[in-house]
């Protein structure tokens, strides 16, 4: 299963976070990229970065350490 890590309409942030995670060996899954690009800067459909459940805590801690903690979504309840 996957858990949402970040939800944003900032395409630069999505690319940056995805690169950081990949460098750490965590494979991100980006959802809604096509819809977000279609609607441009309107912010109608934000992109979501998901990671595997087992990687969520490590990804969260890494992003907090990288100064990106304010962007992290709350962990959904199991």
C-alpha positions in Angstrom: 0.0 0.0 0.0 1.0 3.6 -0.4 0.6 6.7 1.8 0.4 10.3 0.7 3.5 12.2 1.7 2.9 15.6 0.0 0.1 17.3 -1.8 0.9 20.5 -3.7 0.3 22.4 -7.0 4.0 23.5 -7.0 5.6 21.5 -9.8 9.1 22.6 -8.8 8.6 21.3 -5.3 7.3 18.0 -6.6 10.4 17.5 -8.8 12.7 18.5 -6.0 11.1 16.2 -3.4 11.0 13.3 -5.8 14.7 13.7 -6.6 15.6 13.9 -2.9 13.7 10.8 -2.2 15.2 8.9 -5.1 18.7 9.9 -3.9 17.8 8.4 -0.5 16.6 5.1 -2.1 12.9 5.8 -1.6 10.8 5.5 -4.7 8.1 8.1 -4.9 4.9 7.8 -6.9 3.6 11.0 -8.3 -0.2 11.1 -8.9 -2.2 13.7 -10.8 0.7 15.1 -12.7 -1.1 15.1 -16.1 -4.3 16.7 -14.7 -2.2 19.3 -12.8 -0.3 20.2 -16.0 -3.5 20.5 -18.0 -5.0 23.0 -15.7 -1.7 25.0 -15.2 -1.4 27.5 -12.4 -5.1 27.4 -11.5 -4.4 25.0 -8.6 -7.5 23.0 -9.4 -5.8 19.6 -9.0 -2.7 19.4 -6.9 -0.1 16.7 -7.4 0.4 14.1 -4.8 3.6 12.3 -3.8 3.1 8.9 -2.4 5.6 6.5 -0.9 5.2 2.9 0.2 3.8 2.6 3.8 7.0 1.1 5.0 9.0 4.1 3.7 6.6 6.8 5.0 8.2 7.4 8.4 11.8 7.5 6.9 10.7 9.8 4.1 8.9 12.1 6.5 12.0 12.4 8.8 14.3 13.0 5.8 12.1 15.8 4.5 11.9 17.4 7.9 15.7 17.3 8.2 15.8 18.9 4.7 13.6 21.8 5.9 10.5 20.6 4.0 8.5 19.5 7.0 5.7 22.1 6.5 4.8 20.4 3.2 4.2 16.9 4.6 0.7 15.5 4.7 -0.7 14.0 7.9 -0.3 10.2 8.0 -3.6 8.6 7.2 -4.9 6.3 9.9 -4.7 2.6 9.3 
